[in-house]
Amino acid sequence: MAFYVYILASKRNGTLYTGVTNNLARRVYEHREKVTVSFTARYGVSMLVYYEEYERVVEAIAREKVVKRWRRAWKLDLIEGLNPTWRDLYLELA
């Protein structure tokens, strides 16, 4: 089983959200469809702009905690290192 740390954005350089999941496609779908009343639903954060894959849940959770504490500029650098055009990676998961 794989575990993922992911970053969603409302738009390029917009509001960011960092999360962790064991099913990336399902979790991003839930954010996109606003399944729950949450931060991402309230601020329209639904574009998958970055993710990392881990084999162990403890590694993924540890990484998520680190990234969440980062400065915004560091997160933007991380996103643009993998995804300089800020394309929606969700469309490529299928």
N, C-alpha and C positions, 0 to 999 in steps of 0.2 A: 504494500500500500504506500502511496506517495502522500506527502503533506506539502502544502503550499503557503508561502507568505506572498501576499499580493497588495498592490496599491491601485486604488480606483481614483478617478478624477472626475470632476464635473465638466471640465473642458481643459484645454491646454493652459497650464499655469493656474488652474482654478483650485477649488477646494479639494483636498486630498483625504483619503481614508486608507489606513493600513489594517489588514486582517490576516487571519490564518484559517486554513480549512483542509479537509482531506478530500474534498471534491470541488475543484475549482470551477468547473462549468456550472454545476448546480448552485454554488454559492453566489457567483456573479449574476446568474439568472435571477436569484432571489433579490439581489440588490436592484437589478434593472426593473423588475416587476413590482418593487416596493411591497414585498410580501409582509413586512412588519413595519410598524411605525418606528423609525430609527433615524440616526444622524444622516445616513446616506439617502434615505427617502426625503427627509426634510430639505436637504441641500442639493438634491439632484445629482448625487455622486454615483455614477453607474458605468463609467468607461474604464475598462481594464487596461491600464497603461504599463504595468510591470508585474512580474511574478518570478519567484524562485521556487525550486522543487527540492524537497528533503525526504530522506528515507525514514527518519525518526521524528516523531511528534515533538519530543523534547527539544530537538535542534530547531525545528520550525517555530516553536513558541518562544524560544530564547532569541531567535533572530527577529521575530516580530516585535518583541519588547525593546530590542536595541533600536530598530528602525523607527518605532513610534517616538522614541526619545530624541531622535535626530532633529537638527535644525531643518527648516523647510528647504533651504538652499541645498543641503546635502541630499534630501529626497529628490529634488528636481534634477540634480546631477546624476543620481542613480537611475532615474527614469530615462533621462536623455542619453545615458551611456548605452542603454539597450534599445531604446525606442525614441530616436531623435525627432521623429515626425508626430509623435503622440498618437499613433494609430490605435484603434480599439482592438486589443489583442483577443478579446472575447470572440470576435468574428473568425479568428484563426484556430480556435480550440477544437472545432468539429472535425 
